[in-house]
Amino acid sequence: MIARPNEPMALHTTWHLGGAADWFLQPETVGQWFDWCRDHPVEGPLLVIGRGSNILVRDGGVAGTVLSTKQWKGLTVQADGRVRAEAGVAVASLSRAALDKGLTGIEFLVGIPGSVGGAIRMNAGAHGGEIGPLVTEVVTCDRHGKRKVWRGDEIQWRYRHSSIPEDQIVVEVALELRPGEGGAIRSKMAAIIERRNATQPLHRLNAGSVFRNPDGDYAARLIEAAGLKGAKVGGAQVDPMHANFITHEGDASAADVERLIAMVQEQVHARFGVTLVREVQIVGRPA
Ligand SMILES: Cc1cc2nc3c(=O)[nH]c(=O)nc-3n(C[C@H](O)[C@H](O)[C@H](O)COP(=O)(O)OP(=O)(O)OC[C@H]3O[C@@H](n4cnc5c(N)ncnc54)[C@H](O)[C@@H]3O)c2cc1C
């Protein structure tokens, strides 16, 4: 179990940004987390993170405790389509494990660099698919280790949002997939990877799409049409390849990214009257 003070959050986010968390916990197993909750109840604010691929942590770090699920890697995939995955499993690994068993339905997860817990919280999706409708059960717990089991159909799954309450930590998930044809599944995944490599700036530090797509339109199209592709604040840039990504090369602060987000929102609103809603979560305290 890692339990240490003043952990730089830049080590735990795909933007490589963010000041230190007052306390950082990374239990090796789910069982270890339940034991810890019983013996050392977490006081004060608690932030759960998976792979940090959808969060901007401010430069002043995080007050209270950050819990990382990264080591919770239990995964069983049965040939009949039943899958159980702990929250820290990378969704891309889940997608590949399904391929190994000839199961279809989650090919779209292959290029998403998040964890199962983050994907459930965000109802991650791509290429017309979303994880929510495939979920049969979610096991959560609160900060005291009190477990709760949710049926998949008890949870409301909306675009990049699930109704799981904020105080619940996703611990484990059950999914139901369908048997498919290995060659077709493999080709679909390869096509997704190829498309992402061609359209996303994966060589620069990023957190995926910054804004949700507004109804009937694309955030990237609006940002580009507002003339903002390539716009910069400090080291942060509206990516020249994909306008809904904000990227940097190690020279930005979280404040640069946050200011650029606000600038994009203001200018797109001024130009088109559309309010871009953030997909990326902003957490922590300013420097
Ligand atoms: C290159 C790139 C491409 C991407 N493409 C896509 C895409 O196509 N589709 C898509 O939907 N997303 C995409 N994303 C965004 C991101 O990968 C997903 O939202 C992912 O599901 C987030 O998982 P995470 O583990 O990184 O979550 P984090 O960023 O660690 O956390 C995100 C949110 O989930 C909460 N959370 C995390 N784990 C738990 C848990 N166990 N219990 C409760 N709450 C939790 C956090 O508190 C936070 O609010 C992309 C990101 C990148 C960098």
The ligand as an SDF file (V2000), in Angstrom:
LIG
                    3D

 53 58  0  0  0  0  0  0  0  0999 V2000
   -5.8960   10.3840  -25.8920 C   0  0  0  0  0  0  0  0  0  0  0  0
   -7.2180   10.2970  -25.1630 C   0  0  0  0  0  0  0  0  0  0  0  0
   -8.3390    9.8400  -25.8300 C   0  0  0  0  0  0  0  0  0  0  0  0
   -9.5610    9.7390  -25.1660 C   0  0  0  0  0  0  0  0  0  0  0  0
  -10.6370    9.2720  -25.8530 N   0  0  0  0  0  0  0  0  0  0  0  0
  -11.8140    9.1400  -25.2180 C   0  0  0  0  0  0  0  0  0  0  0  0
  -12.9540    8.6270  -25.9170 C   0  0  0  0  0  0  0  0  0  0  0  0
  -12.8950    8.2960  -27.0840 O   0  0  0  0  0  0  0  0  0  0  0  0
  -14.1130    8.5000  -25.2250 N   0  0  0  0  0  0  0  0  0  0  0  0
  -14.2110    8.8420  -23.9000 C   0  0  0  0  0  0  0  0  0  0  0  0
  -15.2960    8.6800  -23.3210 O   0  0  0  0  0  0  0  0  0  0  0  0
  -13.1580    9.3430  -23.2290 N   0  0  0  0  0  0  0  0  0  0  0  0
  -11.9660    9.4980  -23.8510 C   0  0  0  0  0  0  0  0  0  0  0  0
  -10.8950   10.0010  -23.1690 N   0  0  0  0  0  0  0  0  0  0  0  0
  -11.0650   10.4770  -21.7770 C   0  0  0  0  0  0  0  0  0  0  0  0
  -10.7870    9.4380  -20.6840 C   0  0  0  0  0  0  0  0  0  0  0  0
   -9.8090    8.4910  -21.0990 O   0  0  0  0  0  0  0  0  0  0  0  0
  -12.0530    8.7080  -20.2540 C   0  0  0  0  0  0  0  0  0  0  0  0
  -13.0230    9.6090  -19.7440 O   0  0  0  0  0  0  0  0  0  0  0  0
  -11.7490    7.6620  -19.1730 C   0  0  0  0  0  0  0  0  0  0  0  0
  -12.8880    6.8770  -18.9680 O   0  0  0  0  0  0  0  0  0  0  0  0
  -11.3400    8.2860  -17.8350 C   0  0  0  0  0  0  0  0  0  0  0  0
  -10.7830    7.2620  -17.0410 O   0  0  0  0  0  0  0  0  0  0  0  0
   -9.6350    7.5810  -15.9750 P   0  0  0  0  0  0  0  0  0  0  0  0
   -9.3660    6.3400  -15.2410 O   0  0  0  0  0  0  0  0  0  0  0  0
   -8.4700    8.2170  -16.6270 O   0  0  0  0  0  0  0  0  0  0  0  0
  -10.3980    8.6340  -15.0640 O   0  0  0  0  0  0  0  0  0  0  0  0
   -9.7520    9.8490  -14.2640 P   0  0  0  0  0  0  0  0  0  0  0  0
   -9.3170   10.9010  -15.2270 O   0  0  0  0  0  0  0  0  0  0  0  0
   -8.7640    9.3440  -13.2930 O   0  0  0  0  0  0  0  0  0  0  0  0
  -11.0540   10.3780  -13.5060 O   0  0  0  0  0  0  0  0  0  0  0  0
  -12.1400   10.9060  -14.2480 C   0  0  0  0  0  0  0  0  0  0  0  0
  -13.3350   11.0930  -13.3050 C   0  0  0  0  0  0  0  0  0  0  0  0
  -13.7690    9.8150  -12.8580 O   0  0  0  0  0  0  0  0  0  0  0  0
  -13.6990    9.7380  -11.4420 C   0  0  0  0  0  0  0  0  0  0  0  0
  -13.2470    8.3810  -11.1090 N   0  0  0  0  0  0  0  0  0  0  0  0
  -12.1430    7.7320  -11.5540 C   0  0  0  0  0  0  0  0  0  0  0  0
  -12.0980    6.4900  -11.0480 N   0  0  0  0  0  0  0  0  0  0  0  0
  -13.1820    6.3520  -10.2590 C   0  0  0  0  0  0  0  0  0  0  0  0
  -13.6890    5.3020   -9.4420 C   0  0  0  0  0  0  0  0  0  0  0  0
  -13.0710    4.1240   -9.3270 N   0  0  0  0  0  0  0  0  0  0  0  0
  -14.8420    5.5180   -8.7630 N   0  0  0  0  0  0  0  0  0  0  0  0
  -15.5020    6.7020   -8.8530 C   0  0  0  0  0  0  0  0  0  0  0  0
  -15.0740    7.7300   -9.6050 N   0  0  0  0  0  0  0  0  0  0  0  0
  -13.9250    7.5580  -10.3010 C   0  0  0  0  0  0  0  0  0  0  0  0
  -12.6930   10.8040  -11.0220 C   0  0  0  0  0  0  0  0  0  0  0  0
  -12.9140   11.2550   -9.6910 O   0  0  0  0  0  0  0  0  0  0  0  0
  -12.9770   11.8870  -12.0480 C   0  0  0  0  0  0  0  0  0  0  0  0
  -14.1240   12.6110  -11.6730 O   0  0  0  0  0  0  0  0  0  0  0  0
   -9.6590   10.1180  -23.8060 C   0  0  0  0  0  0  0  0  0  0  0  0
   -8.5160   10.5840  -23.1290 C   0  0  0  0  0  0  0  0  0  0  0  0
   -7.3080   10.6650  -23.8040 C   0  0  0  0  0  0  0  0  0  0  0  0
   -6.1000   11.1450  -23.0460 C   0  0  0  0  0  0  0  0  0  0  0  0
  1  2  1  0
  2  3  1  0
  2 52  2  0
  3  4  2  0
  4  5  1  0
  4 50  1  0
  5  6  2  0
  6  7  1  0
  6 13  1  0
  7  8  2  0
  7  9  1  0
  9 10  1  0
 10 11  2  0
 10 12  1  0
 12 13  2  0
 13 14  1  0
 14 15  1  0
 14 50  1  0
 15 16  1  0
 16 17  1  0
 16 18  1  0
 18 19  1  0
 18 20  1  0
 20 21  1  0
 20 22  1  0
 22 23  1  0
 23 24  1  0
 24 25  2  0
 24 26  1  0
 24 27  1  0
 27 28  1  0
 28 29  2  0
 28 30  1  0
 28 31  1  0
 31 32  1  0
 32 33  1  0
 33 34  1  0
 33 48  1  0
 34 35  1  0
 35 36  1  0
 35 46  1  0
 36 37  1  0
 36 45  1  0
 37 38  2  0
 38 39  1  0
 39 40  1  0
 39 45  2  0
 40 41  1  0
 40 42  2  0
 42 43  1  0
 43 44  2  0
 44 45  1  0
 46 47  1  0
 46 48  1  0
 48 49  1  0
 50 51  2  0
 51 52  1  0
 52 53  1  0
M  END
$$$$
